[in-house]
């Protein structure tokens, strides 16, 4: 049950970021948008790995890694 709620929340967050995609016209705005989308996606994917406290660590690591990658991809 918790996993479904987490996936739904991550999906809503990703869709909200994508919906705001048209608003990012400056390089800083695009980078921030990439970081938000990457972080939400990384957290969602990380939450699907492991169990117990390992899942919490994987979620955090996925969020951090997704934020870094998303920011770098958005600036290219």
C-alpha angles and dihedrals in degrees: 000000000000091000092055091050091049093049091048092049092049091048092052091048092050092048091049091053092047090049089055091052093101091058096062105089101144123072090243091051092049092050092049091048091050090050092051094048092043093048094049092046092046092050092049092050093043091052089062092061126082130349138258114358090351089066091055091052092046091050092051093045091048091051093050094045092045091051092052094045094043092052092049094047093048093055094055 
